Amino acid sequence: MDPQNAQKQLQALSEEFQGLQTELEVLVDARQKLESQQQENEGVQTEFAQLDDDSNIYKLVGPVLLKQDKTEATMAVNSRLEFIEKEIKRIEGEIEATQEKSEKMRSELIQLQSQAQQQVAAASASA
């Protein structure tokens, strides 16, 4: 492989690696937002558990507060928590896959850089 071709390949791989790092940052940010929502909904779930069955619960719909049945509100929070937990697991799977791909690519980059340096050294020695 000539040094110029190796340099192009190194540049392309480096750009792809940076793209993976950006994708990883986006995934981690999404997971953090979901975890925040999860904590918020768990707080609501705890509050609901402490309420009497005849307590008044209101749901904000646009600019209006609508009265809601405790059972209905509890079910809504529980289903929201289930959804959030599934999304967290899905995103964690994507994070893991992206990290694995990133590590493989990092190894390739190191190997390619090493080869390029050897080629430059060999070319300098023969000149």
DSSP file with accessible surface (Angstrom, degrees, kcal/mol):
  #  RESIDUE AA STRUCTURE BP1 BP2  ACC     N-H-->O    O-->H-N    N-H-->O    O-->H-N    TCO  KAPPA ALPHA  PHI   PSI    X-CA   Y-CA   Z-CA
    1    1 A M              0   0  114      0, 0.0   118,-0.0     0, 0.0     0, 0.0   0.000 360.0 360.0 360.0 129.0    0.0    0.0    0.0
    2    2 A D     >  -     0   0   89      1,-0.1     4,-2.4     4,-0.0     5,-0.2  -0.413 360.0-114.1 -76.8 155.1    1.5    3.4   -1.0
    3    3 A P  H  > S+     0   0   72      0, 0.0     4,-2.2     0, 0.0     5,-0.1   0.849 114.8  53.8 -58.4 -34.7    1.8    6.1    1.7
    4    4 A Q  H  > S+     0   0  141      2,-0.2     4,-2.0     1,-0.2     5,-0.1   0.921 110.2  45.9 -68.0 -42.5   -0.8    8.3    0.0
    5    5 A N  H  > S+     0   0   82      1,-0.2     4,-2.4     2,-0.2    -1,-0.2   0.900 112.2  51.9 -65.1 -40.4   -3.4    5.6   -0.2
    6    6 A A  H  X S+     0   0    3     -4,-2.4     4,-2.6     1,-0.2    -2,-0.2   0.897 108.3  51.8 -63.2 -38.9   -2.7    4.7    3.5
    7    7 A Q  H  X S+     0   0  106     -4,-2.2     4,-2.5    -5,-0.2    -2,-0.2   0.907 110.0  48.4 -64.9 -42.1   -3.2    8.4    4.4
    8    8 A K  H  X S+     0   0  138     -4,-2.0     4,-2.5     2,-0.2    -1,-0.2   0.914 112.7  48.1 -63.7 -42.6   -6.5    8.5    2.7
    9    9 A Q  H  X S+     0   0   90     -4,-2.4     4,-2.5     2,-0.2     5,-0.2   0.911 111.6  50.5 -65.2 -40.8   -7.7    5.4    4.3
   10   10 A L  H  X S+     0   0   21     -4,-2.6     4,-2.4     2,-0.2    -2,-0.2   0.914 110.7  49.4 -62.8 -42.7   -6.5    6.7    7.7
   11   11 A Q  H  X S+     0   0   97     -4,-2.5     4,-2.3     2,-0.2    -2,-0.2   0.924 111.9  47.8 -63.4 -45.3   -8.4    9.9    7.2
   12   12 A A  H  X S+     0   0   55     -4,-2.5     4,-2.2     1,-0.2    -2,-0.2   0.924 113.8  46.8 -63.4 -43.0  -11.6    8.1    6.2
   13   13 A L  H  X S+     0   0   20     -4,-2.5     4,-2.5     1,-0.2    -1,-0.2   0.894 110.8  52.7 -66.9 -38.4  -11.4    5.8    9.2
   14   14 A S  H  X S+     0   0   39     -4,-2.4     4,-2.3    -5,-0.2    -1,-0.2   0.909 109.7  48.3 -63.3 -42.8  -10.7    8.7   11.5
   15   15 A E  H  X S+     0   0  110     -4,-2.3     4,-2.1     2,-0.2    -1,-0.2   0.903 111.7  49.7 -65.4 -40.3  -13.7   10.6   10.3
   16   16 A E  H  X S+     0   0   99     -4,-2.2     4,-2.0     2,-0.2    -2,-0.2   0.907 109.8  51.8 -64.9 -39.3  -15.9    7.5   10.7
   17   17 A F  H  X S+     0   0   30     -4,-2.5     4,-2.1     2,-0.2    -2,-0.2   0.921 108.6  50.3 -63.3 -43.2  -14.5    7.1   14.2
   18   18 A Q  H  X S+     0   0  116     -4,-2.3     4,-2.2     1,-0.2    -1,-0.2   0.888 107.9  54.2 -63.8 -36.9  -15.4   10.7   15.1
   19   19 A G  H  X S+     0   0   39     -4,-2.1     4,-2.5     1,-0.2    -1,-0.2   0.902 107.6  50.1 -62.4 -40.9  -18.9   10.1   13.8
   20   20 A L  H  X S+     0   0    8     -4,-2.0     4,-2.5     2,-0.2    -2,-0.2   0.893 108.4  52.8 -64.2 -38.7  -19.3    7.1   16.1
   21   21 A Q  H  X S+     0   0   54     -4,-2.1     4,-2.1     2,-0.2    -2,-0.2   0.913 110.1  47.9 -64.4 -39.4  -18.1    9.3   19.0
   22   22 A T  H  X S+     0   0   79     -4,-2.2     4,-2.1     2,-0.2    -2,-0.2   0.926 111.2  50.6 -65.6 -43.6  -20.7   11.9   18.2
   23   23 A E  H  X S+     0   0   89     -4,-2.5     4,-2.3     1,-0.2    -2,-0.2   0.907 108.9  52.5 -60.7 -39.9  -23.4    9.2   17.9
   24   24 A L  H  X S+     0   0   23     -4,-2.5     4,-2.6     1,-0.2    -1,-0.2   0.909 107.3  51.6 -63.6 -41.7  -22.3    7.8   21.3
   25   25 A E  H  X S+     0   0  133     -4,-2.1     4,-2.3     1,-0.2    -1,-0.2   0.908 109.7  49.8 -61.6 -41.9  -22.7   11.3   22.9
   26   26 A V  H  X S+     0   0   95     -4,-2.1     4,-2.4     2,-0.2    -2,-0.2   0.921 111.6  48.5 -63.8 -42.5  -26.2   11.6   21.5
   27   27 A L  H  X S+     0   0   16     -4,-2.3     4,-2.4     2,-0.2    -2,-0.2   0.912 111.2  49.2 -65.3 -42.5  -27.2    8.2   22.8
   28   28 A V  H  X S+     0   0   39     -4,-2.6     4,-2.4     1,-0.2    -1,-0.2   0.917 111.0  50.8 -64.3 -40.4  -25.8    8.9   26.3
   29   29 A D  H  X S+     0   0   72     -4,-2.3     4,-2.2    -5,-0.2    -2,-0.2   0.920 110.0  49.8 -62.4 -42.8  -27.6   12.2   26.3
   30   30 A A  H  X S+     0   0   33     -4,-2.4     4,-2.3     1,-0.2    -2,-0.2   0.905 110.1  50.7 -63.4 -40.9  -30.9   10.5   25.4
   31   31 A R  H  X S+     0   0   66     -4,-2.4     4,-2.7     1,-0.2    -1,-0.2   0.919 108.7  51.8 -63.7 -41.0  -30.4    7.9   28.1
   32   32 A Q  H  X S+     0   0  107     -4,-2.4     4,-2.1     1,-0.2    -2,-0.2   0.907 109.4  49.7 -62.9 -40.5  -29.8   10.7   30.7
   33   33 A K  H  X S+     0   0  127     -4,-2.2     4,-2.3     2,-0.2    -1,-0.2   0.915 111.7  48.7 -64.3 -42.2  -33.0   12.4   29.7
   34   34 A L  H  X S+     0   0   19     -4,-2.3     4,-2.6     2,-0.2    -2,-0.2   0.905 109.9  51.4 -64.5 -40.1  -34.9    9.1   30.0
   35   35 A E  H  X S+     0   0   68     -4,-2.7     4,-2.4     2,-0.2    -1,-0.2   0.883 109.2  51.3 -65.0 -35.9  -33.4    8.5   33.4
   36   36 A S  H  X S+     0   0   65     -4,-2.1     4,-2.3     2,-0.2    -2,-0.2   0.927 111.3  47.0 -64.4 -44.7  -34.5   12.0   34.5
   37   37 A Q  H  X S+     0   0   92     -4,-2.3     4,-2.6     1,-0.2    -2,-0.2   0.889 110.1  54.4 -63.1 -37.7  -38.0   11.3   33.3
   38   38 A Q  H  X S+     0   0   40     -4,-2.6     4,-2.5     2,-0.2    -2,-0.2   0.938 108.8  47.1 -62.8 -46.2  -37.9    7.9   35.1
   39   39 A Q  H  X S+     0   0  136     -4,-2.4     4,-2.0     2,-0.2    -1,-0.2   0.911 112.0  51.2 -62.1 -41.7  -37.0    9.6   38.4
   40   40 A E  H  X S+     0   0  133     -4,-2.3     4,-1.9     1,-0.2    -2,-0.2   0.935 112.5  45.0 -61.5 -46.1  -39.7   12.2   37.9
   41   41 A N  H  X S+     0   0   10     -4,-2.6     4,-2.6     1,-0.2    -1,-0.2   0.844 109.8  54.8 -70.4 -33.0  -42.3    9.5   37.2
   42   42 A E  H  X S+     0   0   75     -4,-2.5     4,-2.2     2,-0.2    -1,-0.2   0.880 107.0  52.3 -65.7 -35.4  -41.1    7.4   40.1
   43   43 A G  H  X S+     0   0   36     -4,-2.0     4,-2.2     2,-0.2    -2,-0.2   0.916 110.3  47.2 -63.5 -42.9  -41.6   10.5   42.4
   44   44 A V  H  X S+     0   0   51     -4,-1.9     4,-2.8     2,-0.2    -2,-0.2   0.924 110.2  53.1 -64.1 -42.0  -45.2   10.8   41.1
   45   45 A Q  H  X S+     0   0   73     -4,-2.6     4,-1.9     1,-0.2    -2,-0.2   0.910 109.1  49.3 -60.1 -41.6  -45.8    7.1   41.6
   46   46 A T  H  X S+     0   0   77     -4,-2.2     4,-1.0     1,-0.2    -1,-0.2   0.911 111.2  49.5 -64.1 -42.5  -44.6    7.5   45.3
   47   47 A E  H >X S+     0   0  112     -4,-2.2     3,-0.7     1,-0.2     4,-0.7   0.916 109.2  51.8 -63.7 -43.1  -46.9   10.5   45.8
   48   48 A F  H >< S+     0   0   28     -4,-2.8     3,-1.0     1,-0.2    -1,-0.2   0.877 104.2  57.8 -60.4 -38.1  -49.9    8.6   44.3
   49   49 A A  H 3< S+     0   0   81     -4,-1.9    -1,-0.2     1,-0.2    -2,-0.2   0.804 105.6  50.6 -64.5 -26.8  -49.2    5.7   46.7
   50   50 A Q  H << S+     0   0  136     -4,-1.0    -1,-0.2    -3,-0.7    -2,-0.2   0.600  93.9  95.3 -87.5 -10.8  -49.5    8.1   49.7
   51   51 A L  S << S-     0   0   59     -3,-1.0     2,-0.1    -4,-0.7    -3,-0.0  -0.472  78.4-114.2 -82.3 151.0  -52.9    9.6   48.5
   52   52 A D    >   -     0   0  112     -2,-0.2     3,-1.7     1,-0.1    -1,-0.1  -0.431  31.6-111.0 -72.7 157.8  -56.3    8.4   49.6
   53   53 A D  T 3  S+     0   0  135      1,-0.3    17,-0.4    -2,-0.1    18,-0.2   0.779 118.6  50.6 -62.8 -25.6  -58.5    6.8   47.0
   54   54 A D  T 3  S+     0   0  133     15,-0.1    -1,-0.3    16,-0.1    -2,-0.0   0.323  83.1 125.0 -96.9  10.8  -60.8    9.8   47.1
   55   55 A S    <   -     0   0   33     -3,-1.7     2,-0.4     1,-0.1    15,-0.2  -0.335  67.3-110.4 -67.4 150.2  -58.0   12.4   46.7
   56   56 A N        -     0   0   95     13,-0.1     2,-0.4    11,-0.0    -1,-0.1  -0.699  35.3-174.7 -84.5 128.9  -58.3   14.9   43.9
   57   57 A I  E     -A   68   0A  14     11,-0.7    11,-3.2    -2,-0.4     2,-0.4  -0.990   4.0-164.2-123.9 134.4  -55.8   14.5   41.1
   58   58 A Y  E     -A   67   0A 121     -2,-0.4     2,-0.4     9,-0.2     9,-0.2  -0.936   6.1-153.5-121.5 144.2  -55.5   16.9   38.2
   59   59 A K  E     -A   66   0A  92      7,-3.1     7,-3.0    -2,-0.4     2,-0.6  -0.951  19.4-127.6-116.7 133.0  -53.8   16.4   34.9
   60   60 A L  E     +A   65   0A 118     -2,-0.4     2,-0.5     5,-0.2     5,-0.2  -0.683  29.2 176.8 -81.7 117.1  -52.5   19.4   32.9
   61   61 A V  E >   -A   64   0A  69      3,-3.4     3,-1.9    -2,-0.6    -2,-0.0  -0.926  65.3 -52.3-122.9 102.4  -53.9   19.2   29.3
   62   62 A G  T 3  S-     0   0   59     -2,-0.5     0, 0.0     1,-0.3     0, 0.0  -0.478 121.4 -22.0  64.5-129.7  -52.7   22.3   27.4
   63   63 A P  T 3  S+     0   0  129      0, 0.0     2,-0.4     0, 0.0    -1,-0.3   0.393 125.0  85.7 -91.2   7.6  -53.6   25.3   29.5
   64   64 A V  E <   -A   61   0A  77     -3,-1.9    -3,-3.4     2,-0.0     2,-0.6  -0.859  67.3-141.2-116.8 140.4  -56.4   23.4   31.4
   65   65 A L  E     -A   60   0A 110     -2,-0.4     2,-0.4    -5,-0.2    -5,-0.2  -0.874  23.3-164.2 -95.0 121.9  -56.3   21.2   34.5
   66   66 A L  E     -A   59   0A  90     -7,-3.0    -7,-3.1    -2,-0.6     2,-0.1  -0.899  21.8-117.0-109.1 136.3  -58.6   18.3   34.2
   67   67 A K  E     -A   58   0A 138     -2,-0.4     2,-0.4    -9,-0.2    -9,-0.2  -0.448  36.6-168.2 -68.6 141.0  -59.8   16.2   37.1
   68   68 A Q  E     -A   57   0A  27    -11,-3.2   -11,-0.7    -2,-0.1     2,-0.1  -0.983  24.8-108.8-136.2 144.3  -58.6   12.6   36.8
   69   69 A D     >  -     0   0   93     -2,-0.4     4,-2.7     1,-0.1     5,-0.2  -0.434  27.5-127.6 -67.7 142.0  -59.5    9.4   38.6
   70   70 A K  H  > S+     0   0   27    -17,-0.4     4,-2.9   -15,-0.2     5,-0.2   0.910 109.3  50.8 -60.3 -42.1  -56.6    8.1   40.9
   71   71 A T  H  > S+     0   0   89      2,-0.2     4,-2.5     1,-0.2    -1,-0.2   0.934 112.2  46.7 -61.9 -44.6  -56.7    4.6   39.3
   72   72 A E  H  > S+     0   0  110      2,-0.2     4,-2.2     1,-0.2    -2,-0.2   0.921 113.8  47.9 -63.6 -43.4  -56.5    6.1   35.8
   73   73 A A  H  X S+     0   0    2     -4,-2.7     4,-2.3     2,-0.2    -2,-0.2   0.915 112.1  49.6 -66.0 -41.0  -53.7    8.4   36.8
   74   74 A T  H  X S+     0   0   38     -4,-2.9     4,-2.7    -5,-0.2    -2,-0.2   0.917 110.6  49.8 -64.3 -43.2  -51.8    5.6   38.5
   75   75 A M  H  X S+     0   0  123     -4,-2.5     4,-2.7    -5,-0.2     5,-0.2   0.897 109.7  51.8 -62.6 -39.8  -52.1    3.4   35.4
   76   76 A A  H  X S+     0   0   26     -4,-2.2     4,-2.2     2,-0.2    -2,-0.2   0.925 111.8  45.7 -63.8 -43.3  -50.9    6.2   33.2
   77   77 A V  H  X S+     0   0    6     -4,-2.3     4,-2.5     2,-0.2    -2,-0.2   0.921 113.0  50.7 -66.9 -41.7  -47.8    6.7   35.3
   78   78 A N  H  X S+     0   0   54     -4,-2.7     4,-2.2     1,-0.2    -2,-0.2   0.922 112.0  46.3 -62.7 -43.3  -47.1    3.0   35.5
   79   79 A S  H  X S+     0   0   68     -4,-2.7     4,-2.3     2,-0.2    -1,-0.2   0.882 111.0  53.0 -68.7 -34.5  -47.4    2.5   31.8
   80   80 A R  H  X S+     0   0  106     -4,-2.2     4,-2.6    -5,-0.2    -2,-0.2   0.922 109.2  49.6 -64.2 -41.6  -45.2    5.6   31.2
   81   81 A L  H  X S+     0   0    6     -4,-2.5     4,-2.6     2,-0.2    -2,-0.2   0.906 109.3  51.5 -64.4 -39.9  -42.6    4.0   33.5
   82   82 A E  H  X S+     0   0  109     -4,-2.2     4,-2.2     2,-0.2    -1,-0.2   0.927 111.3  47.9 -60.7 -45.8  -42.7    0.7   31.6
   83   83 A F  H  X S+     0   0  123     -4,-2.3     4,-2.4     2,-0.2    -2,-0.2   0.928 111.7  49.5 -60.7 -45.8  -42.2    2.6   28.4
   84   84 A I  H  X S+     0   0    3     -4,-2.6     4,-2.6     1,-0.2    -2,-0.2   0.919 109.7  51.3 -61.6 -43.1  -39.3    4.6   29.8
   85   85 A E  H  X S+     0   0   82     -4,-2.6     4,-2.3     1,-0.2    -1,-0.2   0.915 110.6  48.6 -62.2 -40.9  -37.6    1.4   31.1
   86   86 A K  H  X S+     0   0  142     -4,-2.2     4,-2.4     1,-0.2    -1,-0.2   0.907 111.9  49.3 -64.4 -41.5  -37.9   -0.3   27.7
   87   87 A E  H  X S+     0   0   45     -4,-2.4     4,-2.8     2,-0.2     5,-0.2   0.898 109.2  52.1 -65.5 -39.8  -36.4    2.8   26.0
   88   88 A I  H  X S+     0   0   12     -4,-2.6     4,-2.8     2,-0.2    -2,-0.2   0.938 111.1  47.4 -61.9 -44.9  -33.5    2.9   28.5
   89   89 A K  H  X S+     0   0  150     -4,-2.3     4,-2.0     2,-0.2    -2,-0.2   0.914 112.5  49.7 -62.8 -41.2  -32.8   -0.8   27.8
   90   90 A R  H  X S+     0   0  116     -4,-2.4     4,-2.0     2,-0.2    -2,-0.2   0.947 113.3  45.3 -62.8 -46.3  -33.0   -0.2   24.0
   91   91 A I  H  X S+     0   0    8     -4,-2.8     4,-2.8     1,-0.2    -2,-0.2   0.891 109.5  55.1 -67.6 -37.4  -30.7    2.8   24.1
   92   92 A E  H  X S+     0   0   80     -4,-2.8     4,-2.6    -5,-0.2    -1,-0.2   0.891 107.2  51.4 -62.4 -37.0  -28.2    1.0   26.4
   93   93 A G  H  X S+     0   0   39     -4,-2.0     4,-2.5     2,-0.2    -1,-0.2   0.912 110.9  47.5 -62.7 -42.9  -28.1   -1.8   23.8
   94   94 A E  H  X S+     0   0   70     -4,-2.0     4,-2.6     2,-0.2    -2,-0.2   0.890 111.2  51.4 -65.3 -39.2  -27.3    0.8   21.1
   95   95 A I  H  X S+     0   0    6     -4,-2.8     4,-2.7     2,-0.2    -2,-0.2   0.939 110.8  48.2 -62.5 -45.6  -24.7    2.4   23.4
   96   96 A E  H  X S+     0   0  116     -4,-2.6     4,-2.4     1,-0.2    -2,-0.2   0.931 112.9  47.4 -61.4 -45.4  -23.0   -1.0   23.9
   97   97 A A  H  X S+     0   0   56     -4,-2.5     4,-2.4     1,-0.2    -1,-0.2   0.912 113.4  48.4 -63.2 -41.3  -23.0   -1.8   20.2
   98   98 A T  H  X S+     0   0    9     -4,-2.6     4,-2.6     1,-0.2    -1,-0.2   0.896 110.5  51.3 -67.3 -39.1  -21.6    1.6   19.3
   99   99 A Q  H  X S+     0   0   95     -4,-2.7     4,-2.5     2,-0.2    -1,-0.2   0.913 110.5  48.7 -64.4 -42.4  -18.9    1.3   21.9
  100  100 A E  H  X S+     0   0  105     -4,-2.4     4,-2.3     2,-0.2    -2,-0.2   0.935 113.2  46.8 -61.5 -45.8  -17.9   -2.1   20.6
  101  101 A K  H  X S+     0   0  113     -4,-2.4     4,-2.3     1,-0.2    -2,-0.2   0.905 112.2  51.5 -62.0 -40.1  -17.8   -0.8   17.0
  102  102 A S  H  X S+     0   0    2     -4,-2.6     4,-2.6     2,-0.2    -1,-0.2   0.899 108.7  50.2 -64.7 -41.3  -15.8    2.3   18.2
  103  103 A E  H  X S+     0   0   98     -4,-2.5     4,-2.2     2,-0.2    -1,-0.2   0.906 110.7  49.3 -65.0 -41.9  -13.3    0.1   20.0
  104  104 A K  H  X S+     0   0  141     -4,-2.3     4,-2.2     1,-0.2    -1,-0.2   0.922 112.8  47.8 -61.1 -42.8  -12.8   -2.1   16.9
  105  105 A M  H  X S+     0   0   10     -4,-2.3     4,-2.7     2,-0.2    -2,-0.2   0.890 107.9  54.7 -67.6 -36.6  -12.3    1.1   14.8
  106  106 A R  H  X S+     0   0   99     -4,-2.6     4,-2.5     2,-0.2    -1,-0.2   0.925 108.7  49.3 -61.6 -42.8   -9.9    2.5   17.4
  107  107 A S  H  X S+     0   0   74     -4,-2.2     4,-2.5     1,-0.2    -2,-0.2   0.914 111.0  49.5 -61.5 -43.2   -7.8   -0.7   17.0
  108  108 A E  H  X S+     0   0  100     -4,-2.2     4,-2.9     1,-0.2    -1,-0.2   0.907 110.3  51.2 -61.8 -42.3   -7.9   -0.4   13.2
  109  109 A L  H  X S+     0   0   15     -4,-2.7     4,-2.9     2,-0.2     5,-0.2   0.926 110.8  47.5 -60.9 -46.0   -6.8    3.2   13.4
  110  110 A I  H  X S+     0   0  100     -4,-2.5     4,-2.4     2,-0.2    -2,-0.2   0.923 113.8  47.9 -62.0 -43.4   -3.9    2.4   15.7
  111  111 A Q  H  X S+     0   0  118     -4,-2.5     4,-2.5     1,-0.2    -2,-0.2   0.926 113.3  47.5 -63.8 -43.6   -2.8   -0.4   13.4
  112  112 A L  H  X S+     0   0   15     -4,-2.9     4,-2.6     2,-0.2    -2,-0.2   0.907 111.5  50.5 -65.5 -40.7   -3.1    1.8   10.3
  113  113 A Q  H  X S+     0   0   89     -4,-2.9     4,-2.5     2,-0.2    -1,-0.2   0.911 110.4  50.2 -62.7 -42.1   -1.2    4.6   11.9
  114  114 A S  H  X S+     0   0   49     -4,-2.4     4,-2.3    -5,-0.2    -2,-0.2   0.926 111.4  48.0 -61.9 -44.7    1.5    2.1   12.9
  115  115 A Q  H  X S+     0   0   71     -4,-2.5     4,-2.3     1,-0.2    -2,-0.2   0.911 111.4  50.5 -62.3 -42.6    1.7    0.8    9.3
  116  116 A A  H  X S+     0   0   16     -4,-2.6     4,-2.4     1,-0.2    -1,-0.2   0.912 110.4  49.2 -63.5 -41.4    1.8    4.3    7.8
  117  117 A Q  H  X S+     0   0  136     -4,-2.5     4,-2.6     1,-0.2    -1,-0.2   0.896 110.6  50.7 -65.6 -39.1    4.7    5.3   10.2
  118  118 A Q  H  X S+     0   0  127     -4,-2.3     4,-2.6     2,-0.2    -1,-0.2   0.898 110.1  49.9 -63.4 -40.6    6.6    2.1    9.3
  119  119 A Q  H  X S+     0   0   51     -4,-2.3     4,-2.5     2,-0.2    -2,-0.2   0.910 111.5  48.0 -65.3 -41.2    6.2    2.9    5.6
  120  120 A V  H  X S+     0   0   83     -4,-2.4     4,-2.5     2,-0.2    -2,-0.2   0.926 113.2  48.4 -64.7 -43.0    7.4    6.5    6.1
  121  121 A A  H  X S+     0   0   59     -4,-2.6     4,-2.3     1,-0.2    -2,-0.2   0.906 112.9  47.7 -63.2 -41.9   10.4    5.2    8.1
  122  122 A A  H  X S+     0   0   62     -4,-2.6     4,-1.9     2,-0.2    -1,-0.2   0.902 112.1  49.5 -65.8 -40.3   11.2    2.6    5.4
  123  123 A A  H  X S+     0   0   51     -4,-2.5     4,-0.8     1,-0.2    -2,-0.2   0.897 112.4  48.1 -66.4 -38.1   10.9    5.2    2.6
  124  124 A S  H  < S+     0   0   84     -4,-2.5     3,-0.3     1,-0.2    -2,-0.2   0.879 110.8  51.3 -67.9 -39.4   13.2    7.6    4.5
  125  125 A A  H  < S+     0   0   87     -4,-2.3    -1,-0.2     1,-0.2    -2,-0.2   0.853 111.7  46.2 -67.7 -34.5   15.7    4.8    5.2
  126  126 A S  H  <        0   0  104     -4,-1.9    -1,-0.2    -5,-0.2    -2,-0.2   0.621 360.0 360.0 -84.5 -11.7   15.9    3.8    1.5
  127  127 A A     <        0   0  117     -4,-0.8    -3,-0.1    -3,-0.3    -4,-0.0  -0.189 360.0 360.0 -83.7 360.0   16.2    7.4    0.3
